[in-house]
């Protein structure tokens, strides 16, 4: 699987508000109502990731989740990452959350 070009990534991100590109990562920072909401989100993503054998890098403290997606074997963002983004976006349409400041707290 080949990594997408920066222009391909930018075009795809137009249909995924809240996501951004950071170096070779798709990134999103979320804040949920409470720890339970953050954990439920992470459990959902974990199940999707296991099914696809494609696992995110993430960080969680209380109600905050920072998620980073990249295809390590391709050394960049691929369609596989956008497949997981789509599943995450569908989950988030029903969840109570807010996007955090797009400035990352950490850089993976």
C-alpha positions, 0 to 999 in steps of 0.5 A: 500500500502506497502513502497518499500525497499531501494534496490527496490527503488535503482533498480527503480532509475536506470531507472530514471536519475536525481532522488535520494532517500533522507530518505523516499523521491524521490527527484529531483531539477530542474532549468528551463529557466525562471519562466514561464517554472517552473510554466508550469512544476508545473501546469503539475505536479499539474494536474497529482497529482490531477488525481492520488490524490497523491500530491508532496511536492515542493518548487519554487523560480523563475526558480527553482523547488525542488520536493519530492515524498513520499506516506504519508499513507504508510510512504515511497516510493511506486509504486504510487510515481514512477508512478508520476516520470514516468509522470514527466520524460516524461514531462521533455524530452520535457522541457528546464531545467537543474538538479541542484546540488543534494545537497538539499537546504532544507530537508522536 
